[in-house]
Amino acid sequence: MEEKTTILLDKKLIEMLKKAREHPRQTYNELISKMVNIFMKLRDRNQYDEFLHKIQQPKMKEIWDNKHDEIWETV
């Protein structure tokens, strides 16, 4: 049997949860679980994007900061 607990939520948040339901019989537990899963995937993706950006920076600097490109700025 799953353990359950009670949490206190602001009434405004409860109203937001009601509006966020995909169907009227969806429980808050189902809704919050789905929201947490989506949040975690987005967070993981953002960390991956930051990692890619960080490893690409030196190569982009090499590509953009070179003498050949600087010549075109004065033409």
Sequence and secondary structure as in RCSB ss.txt:
>XXXX:A:sequence
MEEKTTILLDKKLIEMLKKAREHPRQTYNELISKMVNIFMKLRDRNQYDEFLHKIQQPKMKEIWDNKHDEIWETV
>XXXX:A:secstr
          HHHHHHHHHH SSTT  HHHHHHHHHHHHHHHHHHHHHHHHHHHHHHHHHHHHHSSHHHHHHHT 
